[in-house]
């Protein structure tokens, strides 16, 4: 039985520091899930 180890990356930083660009690159890796607050907020508060 093979065990897969997970890695959690928590990205935070100043505005326009490249967080979205970095997470987009990380998200292109196989078996990767990106949970982005910006997406959640846009869905919760459309037009805001």
Secondary structure, 3 states (H helix, E strand, C coil): CCCCCCCCCCCCCCCCCCHHHHHHHHHCCCCCCCCCHHHHHHHHCCCC
